[in-house]
């Protein structure tokens, strides 16, 4: 592989896109120089990036073709290392490792008679560490591929080498142009009060995902974690798929079946921190405080009570980069959503920091260049070795160039989550009366993203579903969801308002908010209960750690209407591809009328957020002339609307040149002077449309082929 130059070769392109970054040109050069130095060292000392990131083939326990085992660990603080387990009747010292350079240890166990495997499939193992203090420690290898929770609290390391391993049957789908993500948790993906399985997800949830029009699932809490209630964010075994939901082959089958449906599968990867557990985690693996992590305060996250990686450590780089490669090549994941990026990027981890957008907040000594360069390396490796893979950053600070190529000096992510959008919807619903909703502020929040970077928009995610917060449906309808969601009962004002706004909020977020869209499982139909995992505070109950999908299938409940709308919204995007089209062109954001209108992907989106006013013959500017018809109507009866629109209506464009101004917006004073000038010059045509109150409309130009 040809090495890159120490200066980002395309840095000028980044500075042209955002001239405000010019004063920080040297910061980009320094970061890139660090990245280049690491890449060069890997090439010169490790045989290349490909070999370096496949270190799981030599570290941990690996079987040779002749049946023998090669075992390797990095334990720089150990005085001696041994392997024990069922295979040697748990003799702690019968199989010593040989000490190597740089804190590594290796052990070869020859095959038994006739090539017999010395450590059979399903047998338990432990690494025995004799620390510098003389203490004997029983540890799980950091590279362990399968761990199970037995009768005791801690995990057991199980050698996983089934005689007939799962073989993939289906090709990996192409990278979607429009990313519609169904954020999922396998354990709660069932209405039953128990931990659900990979098999359940494969057979019962994947068909729902396909039917709803999502083309991607993002699996959470897959990397093994000791505490179920942590939602998968306290990782103990980074290479092990959680055994709570079934064996590794069941996860492989899940991904393979998803691929057969054309569904891309992303892993929610947690490299921002690790569990403090030492019995079954990485912490103090060799008896020291600073093997995988920083020692002292820098190595501990004060709020998360977890350990923080030393990203400058060579063996940590090997471990984490190989971990990403493992999930791609062993399980066929199609990419990652990286959790907690803001915590990684700054020494203060974002604690007590309110980011204002001042560029000085993104450069300087408070930025953790080691972590940032690791992310550059991770994205470079993923996209170089697996170009079809997708990476998404969960990042709240707004770090510039996060989703720009590494060659421009960026961090290399494909997408970032538009985390301001759900916060804005919560703030609006919580603090404002309907008549006080600010149309300009809504549009600003949905369109305020860095030029040239792709965003995943979402109205709500798992964060809003957790106990202690509220989903949009709960905020809008609250306790009435338990009493008045039956079609037999009349519409109450609360339920009517909640259902109509739920549809409008999700559609405008989907259509205007980014280049991808995300929904957390169950939220599409307004799941009536929050998410709370079994813990001491709820008597270890699974009642709220489940998703009641049957509610959306019940013909007597109104949840099905929201489910239908979500499906048709996704299907319409699949047909027209607005997520992969240029950003929305906003032609109307009228404050007193509470109307927002915009064009994207040859569609005209119209939203009337007014709680009571409907408008007849409302004039809206359009870019292209033609005959328009309704493509989606939130007021349709199949979506629990009030059926106030005739879907046979045809809207014909009219040319507009009043006062020599080709501006066809009914109320031009609702826009600023600059808006009127820039937008009015493009709109030489208009439509007159009936817009009922609390309704979202999508009109299709029938004269344009899609």
C-alpha positions as CSV (number, residue, x, y, z in Angstrom):
1,X,0.0,0.0,0.0
2,X,1.4,3.4,-1.0
3,X,1.9,5.6,2.1
4,X,0.4,9.0,2.1
5,X,2.3,12.3,2.5
6,X,2.7,13.9,6.0
7,X,0.4,16.7,5.0
8,X,-3.2,15.9,4.1
9,X,-3.1,15.9,0.3
10,X,-6.6,17.3,0.0
11,X,-6.5,19.7,2.9
12,X,-7.1,22.7,0.6
13,X,-10.4,21.2,-0.4
14,X,-11.5,21.2,3.2
15,X,-10.4,24.8,3.8
16,X,-12.3,25.8,0.7
17,X,-15.5,24.2,1.9
18,X,-15.1,25.9,5.3
19,X,-12.8,28.9,5.3
20,X,-13.3,29.4,9.0
21,X,-11.0,26.4,9.5
22,X,-8.0,28.2,7.8
23,X,-6.6,29.5,11.2
24,X,-6.4,25.9,12.3
25,X,-4.5,24.6,9.3
26,X,-1.5,23.6,11.4
27,X,-3.8,21.6,13.7
28,X,-5.0,19.5,10.8
29,X,-1.4,19.0,9.6
30,X,-0.3,17.9,13.1
31,X,-3.1,15.4,13.4
32,X,-2.5,14.0,10.0
33,X,1.3,13.8,10.7
34,X,0.5,11.7,13.8
35,X,-1.8,9.5,11.7
36,X,0.8,9.1,9.0
37,X,3.5,8.2,11.4
38,X,1.5,5.4,12.9
39,X,0.5,4.1,9.5
40,X,4.2,4.2,8.4
41,X,5.3,2.3,11.6
42,X,2.6,-0.4,10.9
43,X,3.9,-0.8,7.4
44,X,7.5,-1.0,8.5
45,X,7.2,-3.0,11.7
46,X,4.1,-5.1,11.5
47,X,4.0,-6.2,7.8
48,X,1.3,-3.8,6.8
49,X,-2.2,-2.7,7.9
50,X,-3.8,-5.9,6.7
51,X,-1.7,-8.2,8.8
52,X,-1.7,-5.8,11.8
53,X,-5.5,-5.7,12.0
54,X,-5.9,-9.4,11.7
55,X,-4.0,-10.0,15.0
56,X,-7.0,-12.0,16.3
57,X,-5.5,-14.8,14.2
58,X,-2.5,-15.0,16.5
59,X,-3.6,-13.5,19.8
60,X,-5.9,-15.3,22.2
61,X,-6.2,-19.0,21.4
62,X,-6.0,-20.2,17.8
63,X,-6.0,-23.6,16.3
64,X,-3.4,-24.7,13.8
65,X,-4.2,-26.9,10.8
66,X,-2.6,-29.9,12.5
67,X,-4.9,-29.5,15.5
68,X,-2.4,-27.9,17.8
69,X,-3.1,-24.6,19.6
70,X,-1.1,-21.4,19.5
71,X,-1.8,-19.1,22.4
72,X,-0.6,-15.5,22.7
73,X,-1.3,-12.7,25.1
74,X,0.0,-9.2,25.9
75,X,0.6,-8.9,29.6
76,X,3.5,-6.4,30.1
77,X,3.0,-6.4,33.9
78,X,3.0,-10.1,34.4
79,X,5.9,-12.1,36.0
80,X,4.5,-15.4,34.5
81,X,1.5,-16.5,32.4
82,X,-0.2,-19.9,32.2
83,X,-3.2,-21.5,30.5
84,X,-5.6,-23.6,32.5
85,X,-9.0,-25.1,32.1
86,X,-11.0,-28.2,31.6
87,X,-8.3,-29.6,29.3
88,X,-5.7,-29.9,32.1
89,X,-8.1,-30.4,35.0
90,X,-7.6,-26.8,36.0
91,X,-4.0,-27.3,36.9
92,X,-2.9,-23.6,37.1
93,X,0.8,-24.0,36.3
94,X,1.1,-27.0,33.9
95,X,1.0,-25.0,30.7
96,X,3.3,-21.9,31.0
97,X,3.6,-19.3,28.3
98,X,7.1,-18.3,27.1
99,X,8.0,-14.6,27.5
100,X,8.6,-12.6,24.3
101,X,9.6,-9.1,23.6
102,X,7.4,-6.1,24.3
103,X,5.3,-7.7,27.0
104,X,4.0,-10.6,24.9
105,X,3.7,-14.2,25.9
106,X,3.2,-17.3,23.8
107,X,2.3,-20.9,24.3
108,X,2.1,-23.8,21.8
109,X,0.0,-26.9,22.8
110,X,0.7,-29.8,20.4
111,X,-2.2,-31.9,19.0
112,X,-3.2,-35.1,20.7
113,X,-3.0,-38.5,19.1
114,X,-4.3,-38.6,15.5
115,X,-4.6,-34.8,15.5
116,X,-7.0,-34.8,18.5
117,X,-7.8,-31.3,19.6
118,X,-6.1,-30.7,23.0
119,X,-8.8,-28.2,24.0
120,X,-12.2,-29.4,22.8
121,X,-15.1,-27.2,21.7
122,X,-17.2,-26.1,24.6
123,X,-14.5,-26.5,27.2
124,X,-13.7,-23.7,29.7
125,X,-10.4,-21.8,29.9
126,X,-8.6,-19.2,32.0
127,X,-5.4,-17.3,31.6
128,X,-3.4,-17.5,34.9
129,X,-1.4,-14.4,35.6
130,X,1.3,-14.3,38.3
131,X,1.6,-10.5,39.0
132,X,4.6,-8.6,40.1
133,X,3.3,-8.6,43.6
134,X,3.1,-12.3,43.6
135,X,-0.7,-12.5,43.4
136,X,-2.1,-15.3,41.2
137,X,-4.9,-13.9,39.0
138,X,-7.5,-15.9,36.9
139,X,-8.4,-13.9,33.8
140,X,-10.4,-14.2,30.6
141,X,-8.3,-13.5,27.5
142,X,-9.0,-10.1,26.1
143,X,-9.3,-11.9,22.7
144,X,-11.9,-14.4,24.0
145,X,-14.6,-15.1,21.3
146,X,-17.3,-16.6,23.5
147,X,-18.1,-16.1,27.2
148,X,-21.1,-17.4,29.1
149,X,-22.6,-16.4,32.4
150,X,-22.9,-19.5,34.6
151,X,-24.1,-20.0,38.1
152,X,-21.7,-17.4,39.4
153,X,-21.9,-13.7,38.7
154,X,-18.8,-13.6,36.5
155,X,-18.4,-14.8,32.9
156,X,-16.7,-18.1,31.9
157,X,-14.5,-18.2,28.9
158,X,-15.6,-21.0,26.6
159,X,-13.6,-22.3,23.7
160,X,-15.9,-22.0,20.7
161,X,-15.0,-24.2,17.7
162,X,-18.1,-26.1,16.6
163,X,-17.5,-29.1,14.4
164,X,-19.9,-27.6,11.7
165,X,-19.7,-23.8,12.0
166,X,-22.3,-21.6,10.3
167,X,-21.5,-20.8,6.6
168,X,-22.9,-17.7,5.0
169,X,-25.3,-18.3,2.2
170,X,-26.1,-14.9,1.0
171,X,-24.1,-12.1,-0.6
172,X,-23.6,-8.8,1.3
173,X,-25.9,-6.1,-0.1
174,X,-24.6,-3.0,-1.8
175,X,-24.1,0.1,0.4
176,X,-27.5,1.9,0.5
177,X,-27.7,5.3,-1.2
178,X,-30.4,6.2,1.3
179,X,-29.8,4.9,4.8
180,X,-33.0,4.1,6.8
181,X,-31.9,2.6,10.1
182,X,-34.0,0.5,12.5
183,X,-32.1,0.9,15.8
184,X,-32.5,-2.5,17.5
185,X,-31.8,-4.4,20.7
186,X,-32.0,-8.1,20.4
187,X,-32.8,-8.8,24.0
188,X,-35.9,-6.6,24.2
189,X,-37.2,-7.6,20.7
190,X,-40.1,-9.6,22.0
191,X,-43.3,-9.0,24.0
192,X,-42.4,-11.7,26.5
193,X,-40.9,-10.8,29.8
194,X,-37.5,-12.3,29.2
195,X,-34.3,-11.9,27.3
196,X,-35.2,-12.5,23.6
197,X,-32.8,-14.4,21.3
198,X,-31.0,-13.9,18.0
199,X,-33.4,-16.6,16.6
200,X,-36.4,-14.6,17.7
201,X,-35.0,-11.5,16.0
202,X,-34.2,-13.4,12.8
203,X,-37.7,-15.0,12.5
204,X,-40.0,-12.4,14.0
205,X,-38.3,-8.9,13.8
206,X,-36.4,-8.9,10.5
207,X,-39.7,-9.5,8.5
208,X,-41.2,-6.4,10.3
209,X,-38.1,-4.3,9.5
210,X,-38.3,-5.3,5.8
211,X,-42.1,-4.6,5.7
212,X,-41.6,-1.2,7.3
213,X,-39.2,-0.2,4.6
214,X,-36.0,0.1,6.6
215,X,-32.9,-1.0,4.8
216,X,-30.5,-1.1,7.7
217,X,-30.5,-2.4,11.3
218,X,-28.2,-1.1,14.0
219,X,-27.7,-3.8,16.6
220,X,-27.0,-2.5,20.1
221,X,-25.6,-4.4,23.1
222,X,-24.0,-7.2,21.1
223,X,-20.5,-6.9,22.4
224,X,-20.5,-8.8,25.6
225,X,-21.3,-6.9,28.7
226,X,-21.7,-8.1,32.3
227,X,-24.5,-5.7,33.3
228,X,-27.6,-6.1,31.2
229,X,-29.1,-2.8,32.4
230,X,-26.1,-0.9,31.0
231,X,-27.7,-1.2,27.6
232,X,-24.5,-2.8,26.4
233,X,-22.2,0.1,27.2
234,X,-20.0,-1.5,29.8
235,X,-18.1,-4.0,27.6
236,X,-16.2,-6.8,29.2
237,X,-15.3,-9.0,26.2
238,X,-14.8,-7.0,23.0
239,X,-14.5,-10.0,20.7
240,X,-17.4,-12.0,22.1
241,X,-21.0,-11.7,20.8
242,X,-23.3,-11.6,23.8
243,X,-24.3,-15.2,24.8
244,X,-27.5,-13.9,26.5
245,X,-29.2,-14.1,23.1
246,X,-27.7,-17.4,21.9
247,X,-24.5,-18.8,20.5
248,X,-22.3,-16.9,17.9
249,X,-23.7,-18.9,15.0
250,X,-27.2,-17.6,15.7
251,X,-25.9,-14.1,15.3
252,X,-24.2,-15.0,12.0
253,X,-27.5,-16.5,10.8
254,X,-29.3,-13.3,11.8
255,X,-26.9,-11.2,9.7
256,X,-27.0,-13.6,6.8
257,X,-30.8,-13.6,6.7
258,X,-30.9,-9.8,6.9
259,X,-28.5,-9.7,3.9
260,X,-30.9,-12.0,2.0
261,X,-33.6,-9.3,2.5
262,X,-31.3,-6.6,1.3
263,X,-30.8,-5.2,4.8
264,X,-27.5,-3.7,5.9
265,X,-26.4,-4.6,9.4
266,X,-24.4,-2.2,11.6
267,X,-22.9,-2.9,15.0
268,X,-23.1,-0.4,17.8
269,X,-19.4,-0.5,18.7
270,X,-18.1,0.9,22.0
271,X,-14.4,1.8,21.9
272,X,-14.9,4.9,24.0
273,X,-14.5,3.1,27.3
274,X,-14.6,-0.3,28.9
275,X,-16.0,-2.0,32.0
276,X,-14.1,-1.7,35.3
277,X,-14.6,-5.4,35.9
278,X,-11.3,-7.3,36.3
279,X,-12.6,-10.8,36.9
280,X,-14.1,-11.0,33.4
281,X,-13.0,-7.7,31.8
282,X,-9.9,-6.0,30.6
283,X,-9.2,-4.0,33.8
284,X,-6.0,-5.0,35.5
285,X,-5.7,-8.0,33.2
286,X,-2.0,-8.4,34.2
287,X,-2.4,-7.0,37.7
288,X,-1.4,-3.5,36.7
289,X,-3.5,-0.4,36.3
290,X,-2.1,0.7,32.9
291,X,-2.0,-2.1,30.4
292,X,-4.9,-1.2,28.1
293,X,-5.9,2.0,29.9
294,X,-4.3,5.2,31.1
295,X,-3.2,5.0,34.7
296,X,-4.6,7.4,37.4
297,X,-7.4,9.9,36.8
298,X,-6.9,10.0,33.0
299,X,-7.8,6.3,32.8
300,X,-11.3,6.6,34.5
301,X,-14.5,8.2,33.3
302,X,-15.9,10.0,36.3
303,X,-19.6,9.8,35.2
304,X,-19.6,6.4,33.5
305,X,-17.5,4.7,36.2
306,X,-15.5,3.0,33.5
307,X,-11.9,2.7,32.2
308,X,-10.5,4.8,29.3
309,X,-8.2,3.4,26.7
310,X,-4.7,4.6,26.1
311,X,-5.0,5.1,22.3
312,X,-1.3,5.9,21.9
313,X,-0.3,2.4,23.1
314,X,0.7,0.2,20.2
315,X,-0.9,-2.9,21.6
316,X,-4.2,-1.0,22.3
317,X,-4.2,0.1,18.6
318,X,-3.6,-3.5,17.6
319,X,-6.4,-4.7,19.9
320,X,-9.1,-2.1,18.9
321,X,-8.3,-2.1,15.1
322,X,-8.3,-5.9,15.0
323,X,-11.6,-5.8,17.0
324,X,-13.3,-3.8,14.2
325,X,-11.9,-6.1,11.6
326,X,-13.1,-9.2,13.5
327,X,-16.7,-8.1,13.5
328,X,-16.6,-7.3,9.8
329,X,-14.9,-10.5,8.7
330,X,-16.1,-13.1,11.2
331,X,-19.8,-11.9,11.5
332,X,-20.2,-10.0,8.2
333,X,-21.3,-6.7,9.9
334,X,-21.5,-3.9,7.3
335,X,-20.1,-1.2,9.5
336,X,-20.4,0.5,12.8
337,X,-22.1,3.2,14.8
338,X,-19.3,4.5,17.1
339,X,-20.6,5.3,20.5
340,X,-19.4,8.2,22.7
341,X,-17.2,10.0,20.2
342,X,-17.4,13.3,22.1
343,X,-16.0,11.6,25.2
344,X,-13.1,10.4,23.2
345,X,-12.2,13.6,21.4
346,X,-11.7,15.8,24.5
347,X,-9.7,15.4,27.7
348,X,-12.7,16.8,29.6
349,X,-15.0,14.2,27.9
350,X,-17.6,16.8,27.4
351,X,-18.4,16.8,31.2
352,X,-19.7,20.1,32.2
353,X,-19.0,21.6,28.8
354,X,-21.7,23.4,26.7
355,X,-20.4,23.6,23.2
356,X,-21.3,26.9,21.6
357,X,-19.9,26.3,18.1
358,X,-16.8,28.5,18.6
359,X,-14.1,26.9,16.5
360,X,-11.6,27.3,19.3
361,X,-13.5,24.7,21.2
362,X,-12.4,22.1,18.7
363,X,-8.7,22.8,18.7
364,X,-6.0,23.1,21.4
365,X,-4.7,21.3,24.4
366,X,-8.2,20.1,25.5
367,X,-8.5,18.0,22.4
368,X,-7.3,14.4,22.8
369,X,-5.2,14.0,19.7
370,X,-4.4,10.4,20.5
371,X,-8.0,9.4,20.5
372,X,-8.8,11.5,17.4
373,X,-5.9,9.9,15.5
374,X,-7.2,6.5,16.5
375,X,-10.5,7.3,15.0
376,X,-8.8,8.5,11.8
377,X,-6.9,5.2,11.7
378,X,-10.1,3.2,12.3
379,X,-11.9,4.9,9.5
380,X,-9.0,4.6,7.2
381,X,-8.6,0.9,7.9
382,X,-12.3,0.1,7.5
383,X,-12.7,2.0,4.2
384,X,-9.4,0.9,2.8
385,X,-9.9,-2.9,3.4
386,X,-13.7,-2.8,3.2
387,X,-14.9,0.1,1.0
388,X,-18.6,-0.9,1.3
389,X,-18.6,-0.5,5.1
390,X,-20.4,2.4,6.7
391,X,-19.2,4.3,9.8
392,X,-21.4,6.6,11.8
393,X,-20.3,8.9,14.7
394,X,-22.3,9.6,17.8
395,X,-20.9,13.0,18.4
396,X,-22.5,15.9,20.2
397,X,-20.0,18.7,20.1
398,X,-20.0,19.5,16.4
399,X,-16.3,18.7,15.8
400,X,-15.5,20.1,12.3
401,X,-14.4,17.7,9.5
402,X,-15.5,14.6,11.5
403,X,-17.2,13.3,8.3
404,X,-14.6,14.5,5.9
405,X,-12.1,12.1,4.3
406,X,-8.8,11.5,6.1
407,X,-7.0,12.8,3.0
408,X,-8.6,16.2,3.7
409,X,-7.5,16.1,7.3
410,X,-10.9,14.9,8.5
411,X,-11.7,12.0,10.8
412,X,-13.2,9.9,8.0
413,X,-16.7,9.0,9.2
414,X,-19.4,8.5,6.6
415,X,-22.2,10.0,8.7
416,X,-22.7,11.7,12.0
417,X,-25.9,11.7,14.1
418,X,-27.9,14.9,14.1
419,X,-28.2,14.9,17.8
420,X,-29.7,18.4,18.1
421,X,-32.9,17.4,16.4
422,X,-34.4,15.2,19.1
423,X,-33.4,17.7,21.7
424,X,-35.2,20.4,19.8
425,X,-38.4,18.4,19.5
426,X,-38.3,17.7,23.2
427,X,-37.8,21.3,24.0
428,X,-40.7,22.4,21.7
429,X,-43.2,19.9,23.0
430,X,-42.2,20.4,26.6
431,X,-41.9,24.2,26.8
432,X,-44.2,25.7,24.1
433,X,-47.9,25.9,23.4
434,X,-48.8,24.7,19.9
435,X,-49.6,28.2,18.7
436,X,-46.1,29.3,19.8
437,X,-44.1,26.8,17.8
438,X,-41.4,28.7,15.8
439,X,-41.4,27.5,12.2
440,X,-38.1,29.3,11.5
441,X,-36.4,27.6,14.4
442,X,-37.7,24.2,13.4
443,X,-36.3,24.7,9.9
444,X,-33.0,26.0,11.2
445,X,-32.5,23.0,13.5
446,X,-33.4,20.5,10.7
447,X,-31.1,22.2,8.1
448,X,-28.3,23.3,10.3
449,X,-25.5,20.9,9.3
450,X,-22.0,21.2,8.1
451,X,-21.6,21.6,4.4
452,X,-20.3,18.4,2.7
453,X,-20.9,16.2,5.8
454,X,-23.7,13.6,5.9
455,X,-26.1,13.5,8.9
456,X,-28.4,10.8,10.2
457,X,-31.6,12.6,11.3
458,X,-33.9,11.2,13.9
459,X,-36.8,12.5,15.9
460,X,-36.0,10.1,18.8
461,X,-33.7,7.2,19.5
462,X,-33.2,4.7,22.3
463,X,-32.1,7.6,24.5
464,X,-35.6,9.1,24.6
465,X,-37.2,5.7,25.2
466,X,-35.3,4.9,28.4
467,X,-36.9,5.3,31.8
468,X,-36.2,8.8,33.1
469,X,-36.9,10.3,29.7
470,X,-40.0,10.2,27.4
471,X,-40.7,9.2,23.8
472,X,-42.5,11.6,21.6
473,X,-45.6,9.6,21.8
474,X,-45.5,9.7,25.6
475,X,-44.8,13.4,25.7
476,X,-47.7,14.0,23.4
477,X,-50.3,11.6,24.8
478,X,-49.0,10.4,28.1
479,X,-51.4,8.4,30.3
480,X,-54.2,8.6,27.7
481,X,-52.2,6.0,25.6
482,X,-53.4,3.4,28.1
483,X,-57.1,4.4,27.9
484,X,-58.0,5.9,24.6
485,X,-56.0,4.2,21.9
486,X,-58.9,1.8,21.0
487,X,-60.7,2.6,17.7
488,X,-64.0,1.8,19.6
489,X,-63.5,4.8,21.8
490,X,-63.9,8.3,20.3
491,X,-60.9,10.5,19.5
492,X,-60.0,12.6,22.5
493,X,-58.3,16.0,21.9
494,X,-55.1,14.6,23.4
495,X,-55.0,11.5,21.3
496,X,-56.0,13.3,18.2
497,X,-53.2,15.9,18.7
498,X,-50.7,13.3,19.6
499,X,-51.2,11.1,16.6
500,X,-51.3,13.9,14.1
501,X,-48.1,15.6,15.4
502,X,-46.3,12.3,15.8
503,X,-46.7,11.7,12.1
504,X,-45.8,15.2,11.1
505,X,-42.7,15.4,13.3
506,X,-41.3,12.1,12.0
507,X,-42.0,13.0,8.3
508,X,-40.4,16.5,8.5
509,X,-37.4,15.0,10.3
510,X,-37.1,12.2,7.7
511,X,-37.4,14.5,4.7
512,X,-35.5,17.6,5.8
513,X,-33.1,16.6,8.6
514,X,-30.3,14.8,6.9
515,X,-28.9,12.2,4.5
516,X,-30.0,9.2,6.5
517,X,-32.8,8.5,9.0
518,X,-33.0,6.5,12.2
519,X,-35.8,5.1,14.3
520,X,-35.6,3.1,17.5
521,X,-37.6,-0.2,17.4
522,X,-41.2,0.3,18.5
523,X,-41.2,4.1,18.3
524,X,-42.6,3.9,14.8
525,X,-46.0,3.0,16.2
526,X,-45.7,5.1,19.4
527,X,-44.7,2.3,21.8
528,X,-46.8,3.1,24.9
529,X,-44.2,2.2,27.6
530,X,-40.7,3.2,28.4
531,X,-37.6,1.0,28.4
532,X,-36.3,-0.1,31.8
533,X,-34.0,-3.1,32.2
534,X,-34.2,-5.5,35.1
535,X,-32.3,-4.0,38.1
536,X,-32.6,-3.8,41.9
537,X,-34.7,-0.6,41.6
538,X,-37.5,-2.5,39.8
539,X,-37.1,-5.9,41.5
540,X,-35.3,-7.3,38.5
541,X,-38.4,-7.0,36.4
542,X,-38.5,-7.6,32.6
543,X,-41.9,-5.9,32.2
544,X,-40.5,-2.8,30.6
545,X,-37.5,-4.6,28.9
546,X,-39.6,-5.7,26.0
547,X,-41.2,-4.4,22.8
548,X,-44.9,-5.0,22.4
549,X,-45.0,-5.4,18.6
550,X,-48.4,-7.0,18.8
551,X,-50.0,-3.6,19.6
552,X,-49.3,-2.5,16.0
553,X,-50.9,-5.6,14.6
554,X,-54.1,-5.2,16.6
555,X,-56.8,-3.9,14.3
556,X,-58.7,-2.4,17.3
557,X,-55.9,-0.2,18.4
558,X,-54.7,3.1,16.9
559,X,-51.0,2.1,17.1
560,X,-51.5,0.4,13.7
561,X,-52.2,3.8,12.1
562,X,-48.9,5.1,13.1
563,X,-47.2,1.9,12.0
564,X,-48.8,2.2,8.6
565,X,-47.7,5.8,8.2
566,X,-44.1,4.9,9.1
567,X,-44.1,2.2,6.5
568,X,-45.5,4.4,3.7
569,X,-43.2,7.2,4.6
570,X,-40.2,4.8,4.2
571,X,-41.6,3.3,1.0
572,X,-42.0,6.8,-0.5
573,X,-38.4,7.6,0.3
574,X,-37.3,4.3,-1.2
575,X,-39.1,5.3,-4.4
576,X,-37.9,8.9,-4.6
577,X,-34.6,8.8,-2.7
578,X,-34.8,12.2,-1.0
579,X,-32.1,11.1,1.6
580,X,-29.6,10.7,-1.2
581,X,-30.7,14.0,-2.9
582,X,-29.4,17.5,-2.3
583,X,-30.7,19.2,0.9
584,X,-34.2,20.5,1.0
585,X,-35.0,23.8,-0.7
586,X,-37.3,25.7,1.7
587,X,-39.9,27.9,0.1
588,X,-42.1,28.6,3.0
589,X,-41.7,29.0,6.8
590,X,-44.7,31.2,7.8
591,X,-44.8,32.0,11.5
592,X,-48.5,33.0,11.9
593,X,-49.8,30.5,9.5
594,X,-47.6,27.8,11.0
595,X,-46.8,26.4,7.5
596,X,-43.5,25.0,6.3
597,X,-43.0,23.9,2.7
598,X,-39.9,22.7,0.9
599,X,-38.9,20.7,-2.2
600,X,-36.6,17.7,-2.3
601,X,-36.2,14.9,-4.8
602,X,-38.9,16.3,-7.1
603,X,-41.4,16.2,-4.3
604,X,-43.2,19.1,-2.6
605,X,-43.5,18.7,1.2
606,X,-46.1,20.8,2.9
607,X,-46.7,21.0,6.7
608,X,-49.5,22.9,8.5
609,X,-48.6,22.8,12.2
610,X,-51.4,25.2,13.1
611,X,-53.6,23.6,15.8
612,X,-56.9,24.8,14.3
613,X,-56.6,26.8,11.1
614,X,-56.9,25.2,7.7
615,X,-56.1,27.0,4.4
616,X,-57.8,26.8,1.0
617,X,-56.1,27.8,-2.2
618,X,-52.8,28.3,-0.3
619,X,-50.2,29.5,-2.8
620,X,-46.9,27.7,-2.7
621,X,-43.9,28.3,-5.0
622,X,-42.5,25.4,-7.0
623,X,-39.3,25.1,-9.1
624,X,-40.7,22.9,-11.9
625,X,-44.0,23.2,-13.6
626,X,-46.4,20.3,-14.1
627,X,-49.3,18.4,-12.8
628,X,-49.0,17.4,-9.1
629,X,-50.9,14.7,-7.2
630,X,-50.9,13.6,-3.6
631,X,-48.2,11.0,-2.9
632,X,-48.6,10.9,0.9
633,X,-51.2,12.5,3.2
634,X,-51.1,12.2,6.9
635,X,-54.8,13.1,7.1
636,X,-55.8,9.9,5.3
637,X,-58.1,7.6,7.2
638,X,-55.6,4.7,7.1
639,X,-53.3,6.8,9.2
640,X,-56.0,7.9,11.7
641,X,-56.4,11.2,9.9
642,X,-59.7,13.1,9.3
643,X,-59.9,12.4,5.5
644,X,-60.3,16.0,4.5
645,X,-58.5,15.7,1.2
646,X,-59.6,14.2,-2.1
647,X,-56.7,12.1,-3.5
648,X,-58.1,12.4,-7.0
649,X,-57.4,16.1,-7.0
650,X,-54.8,17.2,-9.6
651,X,-52.9,20.4,-8.9
652,X,-51.7,22.3,-12.0
653,X,-48.8,24.7,-11.8
654,X,-49.3,28.3,-12.8
655,X,-46.7,30.8,-14.0
656,X,-46.2,33.8,-11.7
657,X,-44.6,37.1,-12.5
658,X,-46.4,39.6,-10.4
659,X,-44.6,43.0,-10.2
660,X,-41.8,41.5,-12.2
661,X,-40.9,39.3,-9.2
662,X,-41.1,35.6,-10.0
663,X,-41.8,34.9,-6.3
664,X,-44.8,32.8,-5.9
665,X,-44.9,32.6,-2.1
666,X,-48.2,33.7,-0.8
667,X,-46.8,35.6,2.2
668,X,-43.3,36.9,1.1
669,X,-43.0,39.0,4.3
670,X,-42.5,35.7,6.3
671,X,-39.0,35.5,4.8
672,X,-36.0,37.7,5.3
673,X,-35.0,40.0,2.5
674,X,-32.1,37.7,1.6
675,X,-34.4,34.7,1.6
676,X,-36.9,36.5,-0.7
677,X,-34.1,37.4,-3.1
678,X,-32.4,34.0,-3.2
679,X,-35.5,31.9,-3.2
680,X,-37.9,34.1,-5.1
681,X,-35.6,34.2,-8.2
682,X,-36.0,30.4,-8.6
683,X,-39.8,30.2,-8.2
684,X,-41.5,31.1,-11.4
685,X,-44.4,28.7,-10.8
686,X,-46.9,28.0,-8.0
687,X,-49.6,25.7,-6.9
688,X,-52.7,26.5,-4.9
689,X,-53.4,23.8,-2.3
690,X,-55.9,23.0,0.4
691,X,-53.9,22.4,3.6
692,X,-56.0,21.2,6.6
693,X,-54.7,21.9,10.1
694,X,-52.1,19.5,11.6
695,X,-51.6,17.8,8.3
696,X,-48.5,16.9,6.3
697,X,-48.8,16.5,2.5
698,X,-46.3,15.3,0.0
699,X,-47.1,16.2,-3.7
700,X,-45.5,14.5,-6.6
701,X,-44.9,16.1,-10.0
702,X,-46.5,13.6,-12.4
703,X,-44.6,15.1,-15.3
704,X,-41.3,14.0,-14.0
705,X,-40.2,10.4,-14.2
706,X,-38.7,8.9,-11.0
